[in-house]
Amino acid sequence: MAKNKTILRALAGEVLDTPPIWMMRQAGRYLPEYRATRAQAGDFLSLCYNPELAAEVTLQPIRRYGFDAAILFADILLLPQALGADLWFVTGEGPRLSTIETQADFDKLKPVDEIDEVLNPIYETVRILKGELPSETTLIGFAGAPWTVATYMIAGRGTKDQGPAHALKAENRALFEQIIDILTTGTIEYLSKQVEAGAEVVKIFDSWAGSLTGEDFDRYCLEPAKKITGEMKKRFPGLPVIAFPREAGDRYIGFHKATGADCVAIDDSVTAEWAAANVQVDGCVQGNLKSSHMVTGGQNLVDETRRIVKALSKGPHIFNLGHGITPDADPDNVQLMIDTVRETATR
């Protein structure tokens, strides 16, 4: 089966003539069929927790584009909700969470062994997808990295500089590390249940890794990724893990070896040429076309796609964006990107 799944081959270190392709947030608001299904669900969280509809939106970009992988439709903040945080979404503004600012706030959280009471519908979505995806399509499970999820739990929302999390880290390191620890343990259990349900690869999204520096990067980005990856591989030998420490810059270097990840996803703040010389030498690289090209399209999209494919052609590569596709993207530009990747690779 793995011979037919190009994502798994690239993750195993194989250099392919044509890199496999998928996109972060490929099931999303840029697709009219997604908007219709979300309207049917009623709201975003209802969609996440409805296994049939969540599976449907996961499958929509596979039907439309034939991507080489499908990624489970869910949200990184479902885990803190399962731990007892209040979670809601404000239209046009994004998620809101009840905050953890004191030890008393933390003590209200549920133990990790109770998270499945909330998350069982997510595992059912994975089971549905396992049965419905084409045989050549890899199923990716995911979770947010502890640092990134903690920033939302501490601030109660997304912030530009993750200031509240940095402040708590400075003022009450013991409490901050309790949050990181429970999220690390919870993430291992959450991802394990996804794999048991049928996920073939897991990805750890550390969207705010770039705001950590020095020893803090090691302790709160690298070390949790190492713990999660190590435990997942212990439980599921051979399971591929993709790590995405977004905007890590020079700290992308050595991230494979430091964490045990099979693939490091890179954002578009570094060039593909730099990644080939400094990151791909250690294993598979995923990335890294700017998401804005999905909006603007045209020759710039074609040229940049060709450049990335060629720059990373000497090592294992999964073509993707440098971050998630945005709601204002043109679905036709996605097809243009896919066609360009495949035409470039065959020349």
C-alpha positions as CSV (number, residue, x, y, z in Angstrom):
1,M,0.0,0.0,0.0
2,A,2.8,2.5,0.9
3,K,4.2,2.1,-2.6
4,N,1.1,3.8,-4.0
5,K,1.3,6.6,-1.4
6,T,3.8,9.2,-2.5
7,I,3.6,11.2,0.8
8,L,4.7,8.1,2.7
9,R,7.5,7.5,0.3
10,A,8.8,11.1,0.6
11,L,8.5,10.9,4.4
12,A,10.6,7.7,4.3
13,G,13.4,9.7,2.5
14,E,12.7,8.8,-1.1
15,V,13.5,11.4,-3.7
16,L,10.7,11.4,-6.2
17,D,10.6,12.8,-9.7
18,T,7.3,14.6,-8.8
19,P,6.9,15.8,-5.3
20,P,3.6,14.9,-3.6
21,I,1.3,17.8,-2.9
22,W,-1.2,18.9,-0.3
23,M,-2.1,22.2,1.3
24,M,-2.5,23.4,4.8
25,R,-6.1,24.4,5.4
26,Q,-7.0,22.8,2.1
27,A,-10.5,22.1,3.4
28,G,-11.7,25.7,4.0
29,R,-13.6,28.8,3.2
30,Y,-12.1,29.4,-0.3
31,L,-14.1,26.4,-1.6
32,P,-17.8,27.0,-2.3
33,E,-18.6,23.4,-1.3
34,Y,-17.0,24.0,2.1
35,R,-19.1,27.1,2.7
36,A,-22.3,25.1,1.8
37,T,-21.4,22.3,4.2
38,R,-20.5,24.7,7.0
39,A,-23.9,26.4,6.6
40,Q,-25.5,23.0,6.9
41,A,-23.6,22.4,10.1
42,G,-24.6,25.8,11.6
43,D,-21.3,27.0,13.0
44,F,-17.6,26.0,13.0
45,L,-17.5,24.0,16.2
46,S,-20.6,22.1,15.2
47,L,-18.9,21.2,11.9
48,C,-15.8,20.0,13.8
49,Y,-17.8,17.7,16.0
50,N,-20.1,16.3,13.3
51,P,-18.1,13.3,12.0
52,E,-20.1,12.9,8.8
53,L,-19.9,16.6,7.8
54,A,-16.2,16.9,9.0
55,A,-15.3,13.9,6.8
56,E,-17.2,15.5,3.9
57,V,-15.2,18.8,4.0
58,T,-12.0,16.8,4.4
59,L,-12.9,14.9,1.2
60,Q,-13.9,17.9,-0.8
61,P,-10.5,19.1,-1.9
62,I,-9.5,15.5,-2.6
63,R,-12.4,15.2,-5.0
64,R,-11.7,18.5,-6.6
65,Y,-7.9,18.5,-6.9
66,G,-6.7,14.9,-6.2
67,F,-4.2,16.0,-3.5
68,D,-1.8,13.3,-2.4
69,A,-2.9,13.7,1.2
70,A,-6.0,14.6,3.2
71,I,-5.6,16.3,6.6
72,L,-8.3,15.7,9.2
73,F,-10.7,18.6,9.5
74,A,-10.5,19.8,13.1
75,D,-9.0,22.7,15.1
76,I,-5.9,22.9,17.4
77,L,-8.1,24.3,20.2
78,L,-10.3,21.2,20.5
79,L,-7.7,19.8,22.9
80,P,-7.9,22.6,25.4
81,Q,-11.7,22.5,25.1
82,A,-11.5,18.8,26.0
83,L,-9.4,19.7,29.0
84,G,-12.2,21.9,30.2
85,A,-11.6,25.3,28.7
86,D,-14.5,27.2,27.4
87,L,-14.2,27.7,23.6
88,W,-16.2,29.7,21.2
89,F,-15.7,31.4,17.8
90,V,-16.5,35.1,17.0
91,T,-17.4,35.5,13.4
92,G,-14.7,37.4,11.5
93,E,-12.4,37.5,14.5
94,G,-11.6,33.9,15.4
95,P,-11.4,31.8,18.5
96,R,-12.0,32.8,22.1
97,L,-11.0,30.8,25.2
98,S,-11.5,31.1,28.9
99,T,-8.1,32.1,30.2
100,I,-5.5,30.5,32.5
101,E,-3.9,33.2,34.5
102,T,-3.6,31.7,37.9
103,Q,-3.0,28.3,39.6
104,A,-6.7,28.2,40.5
105,D,-7.6,28.6,36.8
106,F,-5.2,25.7,35.9
107,D,-6.6,23.5,38.7
108,K,-10.1,23.6,37.1
109,L,-8.8,21.7,34.0
110,K,-9.8,18.1,33.6
111,P,-7.3,15.2,33.7
112,V,-5.9,14.1,30.4
113,D,-7.6,10.7,30.7
114,E,-11.0,12.4,30.4
115,I,-10.4,14.2,27.0
116,D,-11.9,11.4,24.9
117,E,-15.4,12.3,26.3
118,V,-15.2,15.4,24.1
119,L,-12.9,14.2,21.3
120,N,-14.5,10.9,20.4
121,P,-16.4,12.5,17.4
122,I,-13.0,13.6,16.0
123,Y,-11.8,9.9,16.1
124,E,-15.0,8.9,14.4
125,T,-14.2,11.4,11.6
126,V,-10.9,9.7,11.1
127,R,-12.5,6.3,10.9
128,I,-14.9,7.5,8.3
129,L,-12.1,9.0,6.2
130,K,-10.1,5.8,6.5
131,G,-12.9,4.0,4.7
132,E,-13.7,6.7,2.1
133,L,-10.4,8.1,0.9
134,P,-8.9,6.8,-2.3
135,S,-6.3,4.1,-1.8
136,E,-3.5,6.4,-3.0
137,T,-4.3,9.2,-0.6
138,T,-2.5,9.5,2.7
139,L,-4.5,10.5,5.8
140,I,-2.8,13.0,8.1
141,G,-3.8,13.6,11.7
142,F,-2.6,16.6,13.6
143,A,-2.5,18.7,16.8
144,G,-1.2,22.0,17.8
145,A,2.1,22.1,19.6
146,P,2.0,22.8,23.3
147,W,3.6,26.3,23.1
148,T,1.2,27.5,20.4
149,V,-1.9,26.0,22.1
150,A,-0.7,27.5,25.5
151,T,-0.6,31.0,24.0
152,Y,-4.3,30.8,23.2
153,M,-5.1,29.3,26.6
154,I,-3.3,32.0,28.5
155,A,-4.4,35.0,26.3
156,G,-7.9,33.7,25.6
157,R,-7.4,34.5,21.9
158,G,-4.7,34.8,19.2
159,T,-2.3,37.7,19.7
160,K,0.3,39.2,17.4
161,D,3.3,38.8,19.7
162,Q,2.1,36.1,22.2
163,G,2.7,38.7,24.9
164,P,0.4,37.2,27.6
165,A,2.1,33.8,27.3
166,H,5.6,35.4,27.4
167,A,4.5,37.4,30.5
168,L,3.2,34.4,32.4
169,K,6.4,32.5,31.5
170,A,8.5,35.3,33.0
171,E,6.3,35.9,36.1
172,N,5.1,32.4,37.0
173,R,7.4,29.8,35.3
174,A,6.0,27.0,37.5
175,L,2.4,27.6,36.3
176,F,3.5,28.1,32.7
177,E,5.4,24.8,32.7
178,Q,2.3,23.0,34.2
179,I,0.4,24.2,31.1
180,I,3.1,23.0,28.7
181,D,3.3,19.6,30.5
182,I,-0.5,18.9,30.4
183,L,-0.6,19.9,26.8
184,T,2.3,17.7,25.9
185,T,0.7,14.7,27.6
186,G,-2.7,15.5,26.1
187,T,-1.3,15.9,22.7
188,I,0.3,12.4,22.8
189,E,-3.0,10.9,23.8
190,Y,-5.0,12.9,21.2
191,L,-2.7,12.0,18.4
192,S,-2.5,8.3,19.5
193,K,-6.3,8.0,19.3
194,Q,-6.1,9.5,15.8
195,V,-3.6,6.9,14.7
196,E,-5.6,4.1,16.2
197,A,-8.6,5.3,14.2
198,G,-6.6,5.3,11.0
199,A,-4.3,8.3,10.6
200,E,-1.1,7.3,8.8
201,V,1.0,10.4,9.5
202,V,0.7,13.1,12.2
203,K,1.7,16.7,12.1
204,I,2.5,19.0,15.0
205,F,1.7,22.6,14.2
206,D,3.8,25.1,16.2
207,S,2.4,28.2,14.5
208,W,4.0,30.7,17.0
209,A,7.4,28.9,17.4
210,G,9.1,32.0,15.9
211,S,8.4,34.1,19.0
212,L,10.5,31.8,21.1
213,T,14.3,32.4,21.3
214,G,17.4,30.9,22.8
215,E,16.8,28.5,25.7
216,D,13.0,29.1,25.6
217,F,12.9,27.7,22.0
218,D,14.7,24.6,23.2
219,R,12.5,24.1,26.3
220,Y,9.1,25.0,24.9
221,C,9.3,24.2,21.2
222,L,12.0,21.7,20.6
223,E,11.7,19.6,23.8
224,P,7.9,19.1,23.6
225,A,8.2,18.2,19.9
226,K,10.9,15.6,20.9
227,K,8.7,14.1,23.7
228,I,5.6,13.9,21.5
229,T,7.5,12.4,18.5
230,G,9.5,10.0,20.6
231,E,6.4,8.7,22.4
232,M,4.4,8.4,19.2
233,K,7.1,6.4,17.5
234,K,7.4,4.2,20.6
235,R,3.7,3.4,20.5
236,F,3.5,3.2,16.7
237,P,6.8,2.1,15.2
238,G,7.4,3.5,11.8
239,L,4.8,6.3,12.2
240,P,5.9,9.3,10.2
241,V,5.9,12.7,12.0
242,I,5.9,16.1,10.4
243,A,7.0,19.1,12.6
244,F,6.2,22.7,11.7
245,P,8.0,25.2,13.9
246,R,6.8,28.2,11.9
247,E,9.2,31.1,11.5
248,A,11.9,29.2,13.4
249,G,14.5,30.7,11.0
250,D,18.0,29.3,11.7
251,R,16.4,27.0,14.3
252,Y,15.0,24.9,11.4
253,I,18.6,23.7,11.1
254,G,19.0,20.4,13.0
255,F,15.3,20.2,13.9
256,H,14.9,16.7,12.3
257,K,17.7,15.3,14.4
258,A,16.8,17.2,17.6
259,T,13.2,16.0,17.6
260,G,13.2,12.8,15.7
261,A,10.7,14.2,13.1
262,D,10.7,12.6,9.7
263,C,9.9,15.9,8.0
264,V,10.3,19.6,8.8
265,A,7.7,21.9,7.3
266,I,9.1,25.4,6.5
267,D,7.3,28.7,6.2
268,D,7.9,31.2,3.4
269,S,10.2,33.4,5.5
270,V,13.1,31.2,4.3
271,T,13.9,30.3,0.7
272,A,13.7,26.9,-0.7
273,E,17.4,27.2,-1.8
274,W,18.4,27.9,1.9
275,A,16.2,25.0,3.1
276,A,17.8,22.6,0.5
277,A,21.3,23.5,1.8
278,N,20.5,23.6,5.5
279,V,17.4,21.6,6.4
280,Q,16.8,19.0,3.6
281,V,20.2,17.5,4.3
282,D,18.7,15.9,7.3
283,G,15.5,14.6,5.8
284,C,12.2,15.4,4.1
285,V,11.2,19.1,3.8
286,Q,7.6,20.3,3.3
287,G,6.8,23.7,1.8
288,N,6.9,26.5,1.0
289,L,5.0,28.6,-1.5
290,K,3.6,31.9,-0.2
291,S,-0.1,31.6,0.5
292,S,-0.7,35.0,-1.2
293,H,0.0,33.4,-4.6
294,M,-3.2,31.5,-4.2
295,V,-5.0,34.9,-4.3
296,T,-3.0,36.6,-7.0
297,G,-2.2,33.7,-9.3
298,G,-0.6,34.5,-12.7
299,Q,2.9,34.1,-13.9
300,N,4.4,34.9,-10.4
301,L,2.6,31.8,-9.0
302,V,4.0,29.7,-11.9
303,D,7.5,31.1,-11.5
304,E,7.7,30.7,-7.7
305,T,6.2,27.2,-7.9
306,R,8.8,26.1,-10.5
307,R,11.6,27.6,-8.4
308,I,10.6,25.8,-5.3
309,V,10.2,22.4,-7.0
310,K,13.6,22.8,-8.7
311,A,15.4,24.0,-5.5
312,L,14.2,21.0,-3.5
313,S,14.4,18.4,-6.3
314,K,17.6,16.8,-5.0
315,G,16.1,15.6,-1.8
316,P,12.8,14.3,-0.3
317,H,10.2,17.0,-0.7
318,I,6.5,17.4,-0.1
319,F,5.1,20.5,-1.9
320,N,2.9,22.7,0.2
321,L,2.3,26.3,1.1
322,G,4.4,28.2,3.7
323,H,1.2,28.6,5.8
324,G,-2.5,27.8,5.4
325,I,-4.5,28.9,2.3
326,T,-6.6,32.0,3.0
327,P,-10.3,32.4,2.5
328,D,-9.9,34.9,-0.3
329,A,-7.9,32.4,-2.4
330,D,-9.1,31.6,-6.0
331,P,-9.8,27.8,-6.4
332,D,-8.5,28.1,-10.0
333,N,-5.1,29.2,-8.7
334,V,-4.8,26.0,-6.6
335,Q,-5.3,24.0,-9.8
336,L,-2.7,26.1,-11.5
337,M,-0.2,25.4,-8.7
338,I,-0.8,21.7,-8.9
339,D,-0.5,21.6,-12.7
340,T,2.8,23.6,-12.5
341,V,4.3,21.3,-9.9
342,R,3.6,18.3,-12.0
343,E,4.7,19.8,-15.3
344,T,7.9,21.2,-13.8
345,A,8.8,17.9,-12.2
346,T,8.4,16.0,-15.5
347,R,10.7,18.2,-17.5
